[in-house]
Amino acid sequence: MKSFSLSIILLSLVLSNSLFSQKAGDIQWTSSFLEEEINTEGMKFGYLYVPENYSEEDSRLWKMAFILLKARRDVSEKVASIYFMGGWGAKGINHVDFYRNHSLAYKGDLIIFDYRGSGYSEPTFCQDLPTQVYEAVSANMTYEEFQEKQHSFLNACLDEMEAKNIDYNQFGTNTKARDAILLAEKLGYESYNLFGVSYGTKTILQYLRQSTKNIRSVILDSNCPLDYPINSAMASDYARSLHLIFEDCTSDVKCKTKYPQLKERYLEMLASLEERPLKVKLPQKEVLYLNRQELNALVHQLLYEEDYYPYVPKIIKKLSNRNKLYLNRLLRGIEELLKDNYNGLGLCNYIYDHKSMQEEAKQIRLDALAKSADFDLFDGYRKFFEQDGRFEVNDAQTKLPQIDVPALILAGKYDPITPPYYSESIRKYFSQHQYFELPFSGHGASGNYCGRQLTDAFLKNPESPKLPPCLEWVKEEKIEFK
């Protein structure tokens, strides 16, 4: 028995020493950690050990999950691309199967990773938050009542992080970018293309603010500037996109005849929700109630995708008629969408990234509501952000120096969440760049057929890309309303 006990003690010491032998920057290659079954041929799986706090020498380490997707064809250069996921605290690795056939995968190896605190990366925290938010949204309450409920959820999330001794100030986008810099350094490619859409562009800008070493090119699509409190003018930005559709419909004789007074009918519908919220029964036998801000958020989400534009007048008409069967179809993915967008990391990103612009954000929102009060829409973090007194202020992270790296900057004219003026505002930082606003594109212009051609041309020759003919054709396009 004594011999056995001694063996156990020695084994535990060996394991303990092994655990503590890891240091920041170490890579642990592993077998597939994917929960879903997909073809993993050509994929290498790994964890990068990153310090929670880069300023502390003895900081605890977290494992950051990444996948190295080998190039789909032989390439002579030792070049790789890094994909930066968009969304508040969203997971990147879940999209690996989609990016297997992306242009990036044919130009060299492609690296996809989950930000610290999300997906397959450590740590995990606030796991109840997504369900709490969804249940609160589903309930029959006013937007103000929801905000009060949300306040308690978000404070509880931060309380949980403190109880676990997790510093939520180390989960801002500047630190996530630092992790990506460390990953690029340790993987050791000669050069990198950086590609990001939406909030992924903010991570790339934070990357470039801290390092431009070995960067071949950057593709920035549907941009989030560092020095502007994004989402603050969401009501007027959404109204702008929706009004573009209304104007297009009015200019189209067939659409105008089929859907008369479209804007007026929608506004009447929104006003009616103050007294009588929409009650919808979902396939899962759940009941969902929608107030004005929540219905606006649903339409706002549809405006992300240009494929929906021909159907927007029809959708508005159905909503105005309180067609619950149609609403039921539109809401089928709402639970997954909400749970993906509201999580502990998203909370940290939203508040920490913009804390130094807290007062500016309040004023921008007031100005937006003064112009577009009817189009106020759901934002589960905003009120908490405006009142927050817990996060640190870091205004250094909002200052971007001049960047001498070839850049492709894309925007979609109809984008309701990162409108073109977001993308235009970052142009001044890039000494060599190409900028394109695609006329009939929404959020994620690189997914548009012309956006894909632009991306391909740029990746072939970032210094002097050959512009595709689609740039001329797309100017003549019109929405064919259904």
Secondary structure, DSSP 4 states (H G I P E B T S, - for coil): -HHHHHHHHHHHHHHHHHHHT--TT-EEEES---SS----TTEEEEEEEEES-TT-TT--EEEEEEEEE--SS--SS-EEEEEE--STT--SGGGHHHHTTSTHHHHSEEEEEPPTTSTTSSP---TTHHHHHHHHHHSS--HHHHHHHHHHHHHHHHHHHHHTT--GGG-SHHHHHHHHHHHHHHHT-SEEEEEEETHHHHHHHHHHHH--TTEEEEEEES---SSS-TTTTHHHHHHHHHHHHHHHHHHSHHHHHHSTTHHHHHHHHHHHTTTS-EEEE-TTS-EEEE-HHHHHHHHHHHTT-GGGGGGHHHHHHHHHTT-HHHHHHHTTTHHHHHHHHSSHHHHHHHHHHHGGGHHHHHHHHHHHHHHHGGG----TTHHHHHH--SSPP-GGGG----B-S-EEEEEETT-SSS-HHHHHHHGGGBSSEEEEEETT--S-GGGSHHHHHHHHHHHH-SSS----THHHHGGG------
